[in-house]
Amino acid sequence: MKTSRLFALALATAALAGPAAAEPFRLIVTDMEAPLVPNSVMDLALQEGYFERAGVEVELVRVQQTPMAMAALRSGEGEMANVAVESLLQSVAQGADDLRAVMSPNKSLPFLIAAQNGIGSAGDLAGKRFGIGRIGSLDHTLSLQVLTAAGVDTGSLQMVALGQPSARAQALLADQIDATTMSIGTYTAIEAQAAGSVQVLVDVDAYYRAAPVVSKVNAVTAETLASRGPEVEAVIEALTLAARDFAADPQLWVAAMQKARPDVAEADLQKLGAAFAGSWSVNGGLQREELEFSAGWLYASEDFKGVTPAPLEAWTDFGPVEAVLARIGTTDGSDALTR
């Protein structure tokens, strides 16, 4: 009888402990250190105790690039992985039917278009030299979407393939091209050199409004949803609350990043924190209209030629984020609900 009472007590204690009573929840990320983009929220949520306060013990598993993150997720080396939407859709096209996006801590790449100071508006780019990574690269195809939305005759542009963003930035500084797309981080790195000669023509927010392509999501397997659902929700809650804090006060992000990345100048972090203020996933980052736009854009690309588009429900599960938002409420911001 005494043994039975002790066993019952142990079960009750485990139930009260909640998600943190399980083995560590492994979150697979593709950065070797906290990145200088809103995706840093995953590192900072761990560093600043957000996961702990949400009642889940999280361990970050670091791999290089999405293919390795996807492989690690499929092989059980982690419970959740931050992966490119493109790779998730490719896996679905190859027959994977047990993968679901449950949130996006950093929906978009923080792209902007920088141009020579003499160019007054996007419309003035007609006939100009536009630097790209390569024909068909992400920066190329997204920029065509943005420029078309701005009324630019993209067929008149002289596309100059220059490779990496740093090379395109240097070409812009050297007046070898008239404009190019780069991340806010790349622009910050050249801003001092660019003073008086280069300007931001299309800022990060305007770029995303014109091309609302969700770049990355956090995905889990159906088995994880079934067996560790409360922890999935706890991770979403922690990341969403951290995002809300950083959106409300960019200085909090700066202070956290100073601890995580002491190698980065505070002045640069201040500029980035201010630039990211409207980019945080304050409502979980999983919005139907943006996901449908993103999938349609990807399925229309050459990489998905001949692939039958999968319905959104085949690779997305809104249930966990909706459960979290039912508890913590929604908030205003660029991450507006579209469900």
Secondary structure, 3 states (H helix, E strand, C coil): CHHHHHHHHHHHHHHHHHHHHCCCEEEEECCCCCCCCHHHHHHHHHHCCHHHHHCCCEEEEECCHHHHHHHHHHCCCCCEEEEEHHHHHHHHHCCCCCEEEEECCCCCCCEEEEEECCCCCHHHHCCCEEEECCCCCHHHHHHHHHHHHCCCCHHHCEEEECCCHHHHHHHHHCCCCCEEEEEHHHHHHHHHHHCCCEEEEECHHHHHHHCCCCCEEEEEEHHHHHHHHHHHHHHHHHHHHHHHHHHHCHHHHHHHHHHHCCCCCHHHHHHHHHHCCCCCCCCCCCCHHHHHHHHHHHHCCHHHCCCCCCCHHHCECCHHHHHHHHHHCCCCCCCCCCC
